[in-house]
Amino acid sequence: MRIPSPPGAQGPGRVAGAVVEAMDLAIARRAGGVLPGEHTGPGVGAGLELAQLRPYVPGDDVRRIDAAATARTGSPHVRLEVPERLLTTWIVADLSASMAFGTADRLKSDVAQGAAQVLARVATRRGGRVGMVAFGAPGIPSLPPRGGRLARVAIDRALADGVAADGAGGEPLAAALRRVASLARRPGFVAVISDFRGEDGWQRELRRLGRGQSLLCVEVGDPREAALPDVGRLALVDPETGRTVRADTSDSRLRRRYAEAEAGRRAAVKAAVRGAGSRHALVSTAGSWSRDLARALA
């Protein structure tokens, strides 16, 4: 079961065009360039880089005749180029129940949705393609790579169905990364958008994926996750498992241990992401997540 509109949802908010441009340039540098001609395919075909210039033989495409070489040699010559390969981007989106949390300007799911929308918009520029693999909620189909507006609309619709209800477990991140590795058969760009909470095991799969793909990990957080407030006794529910924990937040030792554990968790996530050769972007439900994302990429 999924919650189409979790309580407190505000939407990702407006993203400035300058921010999109900055992300476009940053991702182009990270992925090795997305301009036509910067990603080469096998053999010869249509492109910008010269592969071969040879005399015309019957059966050649007359559109390949090179006027300059023909005039220079006095006989028809054809020009063959290295074929271009446009960049394919995969978005791995977290739709688990923990993404419905947020105590600042919006929920983590709002931020994740906005980041996915911007990355899809950047990915489909100049003819690129984008696909999506979501995890953390039951019954989510994969979206194959497509180009143009239809690809962005498909991703928007899949994310608009919301996140998993409390306790409604789905595929973990590790399994989603394995699925992307099997689908992405050529080098491309993979963006993982998650709070990186829950089960372990994804670290190894991320390293494997990074051997053949350019990676970006967008970690979505909330200020309240970093420290417990002093508000007396609380009954806390883990949205992933439904488990209830009772805590006395007036205990300063408990608050200190919690803050230390959370700092250690985030440091471990950052180390695992960097160890996979990925760029790490930490964005928050407070303030402008889009500017934080652009700043992290730059």
C-alpha positions as CSV (number, residue, x, y, z in Angstrom):
1,M,0.0,0.0,0.0
2,R,1.2,3.5,-0.8
3,I,0.1,6.9,0.5
4,P,-0.5,9.3,-2.5
5,S,-0.3,12.4,-0.3
6,P,1.4,11.9,3.1
7,P,0.3,14.3,5.8
8,G,2.3,17.5,5.6
9,A,3.3,17.1,2.0
10,Q,4.1,20.5,0.5
11,G,5.6,19.5,-2.9
12,P,9.1,20.2,-3.9
13,G,8.6,23.9,-4.6
14,R,9.8,26.0,-7.4
15,V,13.3,25.4,-8.9
16,A,15.1,28.4,-10.4
17,G,16.3,28.0,-14.0
18,A,19.8,29.0,-13.0
19,V,20.0,26.1,-10.6
20,V,19.0,23.7,-13.4
21,E,21.7,25.1,-15.7
22,A,24.3,24.7,-12.9
23,M,23.2,21.0,-12.4
24,D,23.3,20.4,-16.1
25,L,26.9,21.5,-16.4
26,A,28.0,19.7,-13.3
27,I,26.4,16.4,-14.4
28,A,27.9,16.8,-17.9
29,R,31.4,17.1,-16.3
30,R,30.7,14.2,-13.9
31,A,29.4,11.9,-16.7
32,G,32.1,12.8,-19.2
33,G,29.9,15.1,-21.2
34,V,26.4,14.8,-22.7
35,L,26.9,16.8,-25.8
36,P,26.5,14.8,-29.1
37,G,29.8,13.3,-30.2
38,E,31.2,13.0,-26.6
39,H,29.9,9.4,-26.2
40,T,31.1,7.1,-28.9
41,G,29.5,3.9,-30.1
42,P,31.1,0.9,-31.9
43,G,31.7,0.8,-35.6
44,V,31.1,3.7,-38.0
45,G,28.0,5.7,-38.6
46,A,26.6,9.3,-38.1
47,G,28.6,11.5,-35.8
48,L,31.1,14.4,-35.6
49,E,34.4,12.6,-35.4
50,L,36.0,11.3,-38.6
51,A,36.4,7.5,-38.7
52,Q,37.3,7.0,-42.4
53,L,37.5,8.9,-45.7
54,R,37.5,6.5,-48.8
55,P,36.5,6.3,-52.4
56,Y,32.8,5.9,-53.2
57,V,31.7,2.3,-54.1
58,P,28.3,1.3,-55.4
59,G,25.9,0.9,-52.6
60,D,27.3,3.7,-50.4
61,D,24.8,6.3,-49.1
62,V,25.2,9.2,-51.4
63,R,24.5,11.5,-48.5
64,R,27.9,10.5,-47.1
65,I,29.7,11.9,-50.1
66,D,32.3,14.5,-48.9
67,A,32.3,17.5,-51.3
68,A,35.7,18.7,-50.2
69,A,37.5,15.4,-50.7
70,T,35.6,14.8,-54.0
71,A,36.7,18.2,-55.4
72,R,40.3,17.7,-54.1
73,T,40.8,14.2,-55.6
74,G,38.6,14.4,-58.7
75,S,36.7,11.2,-57.7
76,P,33.7,10.7,-55.3
77,H,34.7,10.1,-51.7
78,V,32.5,9.2,-48.8
79,R,33.0,10.3,-45.2
80,L,32.3,7.9,-42.3
81,E,32.1,9.1,-38.7
82,V,32.3,7.5,-35.3
83,P,28.7,7.0,-34.3
84,E,27.4,9.1,-31.4
85,R,25.9,7.6,-28.3
86,L,23.7,9.8,-26.1
87,L,23.8,9.5,-22.4
88,T,21.4,7.2,-20.6
89,T,20.5,8.2,-17.0
90,W,18.9,6.0,-14.3
91,I,17.2,7.4,-11.3
92,V,17.0,5.2,-8.3
93,A,14.2,6.6,-6.1
94,D,13.4,5.8,-2.4
95,L,9.7,5.4,-1.8
96,S,9.9,3.8,1.6
97,A,7.8,4.9,4.6
98,S,10.6,6.9,6.2
99,M,10.5,9.3,3.3
100,A,7.2,10.6,4.6
101,F,9.0,12.3,7.5
102,G,9.6,16.0,7.7
103,T,9.6,18.7,10.4
104,A,10.8,21.8,8.4
105,D,9.6,23.3,5.1
106,R,8.6,20.0,3.5
107,L,8.8,16.2,3.7
108,K,11.7,14.1,2.6
109,S,9.5,12.7,-0.1
110,D,8.9,16.2,-1.4
111,V,12.6,16.8,-1.7
112,A,13.2,13.4,-3.4
113,Q,10.5,14.1,-5.9
114,G,11.9,17.5,-6.8
115,A,15.4,16.1,-7.1
116,A,14.1,13.3,-9.4
117,Q,12.2,15.9,-11.5
118,V,15.3,18.1,-12.0
119,L,17.6,15.2,-12.8
120,A,15.1,13.9,-15.3
121,R,14.8,17.3,-16.9
122,V,18.6,17.6,-17.2
123,A,18.9,14.0,-18.4
124,T,16.6,14.5,-21.4
125,R,18.3,17.5,-22.7
126,R,20.1,17.1,-26.1
127,G,18.3,13.9,-26.8
128,G,19.4,11.9,-23.7
129,R,17.2,9.2,-22.1
130,V,16.2,8.6,-18.5
131,G,14.7,5.6,-16.8
132,M,13.7,5.0,-13.1
133,V,13.9,2.1,-10.6
134,A,12.0,2.8,-7.4
135,F,12.3,0.8,-4.2
136,G,11.0,0.7,-0.6
137,A,7.3,0.2,-1.5
138,P,5.5,-2.8,-2.9
139,G,4.4,-3.2,-6.5
140,I,6.5,-0.5,-8.2
141,P,7.3,-1.2,-11.9
142,S,10.6,-0.1,-13.5
143,L,10.4,2.6,-16.1
144,P,12.6,1.9,-19.1
145,P,14.8,4.7,-20.5
146,R,12.9,7.1,-22.7
147,G,13.6,10.6,-24.1
148,G,11.8,13.8,-24.1
149,R,8.7,15.0,-22.2
150,L,7.0,11.6,-22.1
151,A,9.9,10.3,-20.0
152,R,9.5,13.1,-17.5
153,V,5.8,12.7,-17.3
154,A,6.1,9.0,-16.6
155,I,8.5,9.6,-13.7
156,D,6.3,12.3,-12.3
157,R,3.3,10.0,-12.3
158,A,5.2,7.2,-10.7
159,L,6.4,9.5,-7.9
160,A,2.9,11.1,-7.5
161,D,1.5,7.8,-6.3
162,G,3.3,8.5,-3.0
163,V,5.4,6.5,-0.5
164,A,4.8,3.2,1.3
165,A,2.5,3.1,4.3
166,D,4.1,2.4,7.7
167,G,5.2,-1.2,7.9
168,A,4.5,-1.9,4.2
169,G,7.9,-3.1,3.3
170,G,9.2,-3.2,-0.3
171,E,12.4,-4.0,-2.2
172,P,15.5,-2.8,-0.4
173,L,18.1,-0.5,-1.9
174,A,20.6,-3.3,-2.4
175,A,18.2,-5.2,-4.6
176,A,17.3,-2.0,-6.6
177,L,21.0,-1.3,-7.3
178,R,21.4,-4.9,-8.5
179,R,18.4,-4.4,-10.8
180,V,19.9,-1.2,-12.2
181,A,23.3,-3.0,-12.8
182,S,21.5,-5.6,-14.9
183,L,19.5,-3.1,-16.9
184,A,22.3,-0.5,-17.5
185,R,24.4,-2.4,-20.0
186,R,26.4,0.5,-21.3
187,P,28.3,3.2,-19.3
188,G,25.9,6.0,-18.2
189,F,24.8,8.0,-15.2
190,V,23.0,6.7,-12.1
191,A,21.5,9.0,-9.5
192,V,20.4,7.4,-6.2
193,I,17.9,9.5,-4.2
194,S,17.3,8.2,-0.6
195,D,17.7,8.8,3.1
196,F,19.9,5.7,3.2
197,R,18.1,4.4,6.3
198,G,17.1,0.8,6.9
199,E,18.9,-2.4,5.8
200,D,22.6,-2.6,5.1
201,G,24.1,-4.4,2.1
202,W,23.7,-1.6,-0.4
203,Q,27.3,-0.4,0.1
204,R,28.7,-3.4,-1.8
205,E,26.2,-3.2,-4.6
206,L,26.9,0.6,-5.0
207,R,30.6,-0.2,-5.3
208,R,29.9,-2.8,-8.0
209,L,27.6,-0.4,-9.9
210,G,30.3,2.4,-9.7
211,R,32.7,0.2,-11.7
212,G,30.7,0.8,-14.9
213,Q,28.6,3.9,-14.2
214,S,29.1,7.5,-13.1
215,L,27.3,7.9,-9.8
216,L,25.5,10.6,-7.8
217,C,24.0,9.8,-4.4
218,V,21.5,12.4,-3.1
219,E,21.0,11.9,0.7
220,V,17.8,13.5,1.9
221,G,17.7,14.4,5.6
222,D,15.7,16.4,8.1
223,P,17.1,18.6,10.9
224,R,15.1,16.8,13.6
225,E,16.9,13.5,12.7
226,A,20.2,14.8,13.9
227,A,19.2,15.3,17.6
228,L,16.4,14.4,20.0
229,P,14.5,17.4,21.5
230,D,14.0,17.5,25.3
231,V,10.2,17.0,25.4
232,G,9.9,14.3,28.0
233,R,8.6,10.8,27.3
234,L,7.9,9.8,23.8
235,A,6.6,6.8,21.9
236,L,8.4,6.6,18.6
237,V,7.4,4.4,15.7
238,D,9.8,3.1,13.1
239,P,7.9,3.6,9.9
240,E,9.9,0.9,8.1
241,T,9.1,-1.9,10.5
242,G,6.2,-0.6,12.6
243,R,8.2,-1.2,15.8
244,T,7.4,1.1,18.7
245,V,10.2,2.5,21.0
246,R,9.6,4.5,24.2
247,A,12.2,7.0,25.2
248,D,12.6,9.6,27.9
249,T,14.1,12.5,26.0
250,S,14.7,14.5,29.2
251,D,17.7,12.1,29.8
252,S,20.7,14.1,28.6
253,R,22.8,10.9,28.2
254,L,20.2,9.4,25.9
255,R,20.1,12.6,23.8
256,R,23.9,12.6,23.6
257,R,24.1,8.9,22.6
258,Y,21.4,9.4,20.0
259,A,23.3,12.4,18.5
260,E,26.5,10.4,18.4
261,A,24.9,7.4,16.8
262,E,23.3,9.6,14.1
263,A,26.5,11.4,13.4
264,G,28.3,8.1,13.1
265,R,25.6,6.8,10.7
266,R,25.8,9.8,8.4
267,A,29.6,9.6,8.4
268,A,29.4,5.9,7.4
269,V,27.0,6.7,4.6
270,K,29.3,9.4,3.3
271,A,32.3,7.1,3.5
272,A,30.4,4.3,1.6
273,V,29.3,6.7,-1.1
274,R,32.7,8.2,-1.6
275,G,34.2,4.7,-1.5
276,A,32.1,3.8,-4.5
277,G,33.5,6.7,-6.5
278,S,30.2,8.6,-6.2
279,R,29.6,12.3,-5.7
280,H,27.7,12.8,-2.4
281,A,25.0,15.5,-2.1
282,L,23.3,16.1,1.3
283,V,20.0,18.0,0.9
284,S,17.6,18.9,3.6
285,T,13.9,19.5,4.1
286,A,14.8,22.9,5.5
287,G,15.7,25.7,3.1
288,S,16.4,25.4,-0.6
289,W,17.2,21.8,-1.4
290,S,17.7,22.7,-5.1
291,R,20.5,25.1,-4.3
292,D,22.1,22.7,-1.9
293,L,22.1,20.1,-4.6
294,A,23.6,22.4,-7.2
295,R,26.2,23.5,-4.7
296,A,27.1,19.9,-3.9
297,L,27.5,19.1,-7.5
298,A,29.6,22.1,-8.3
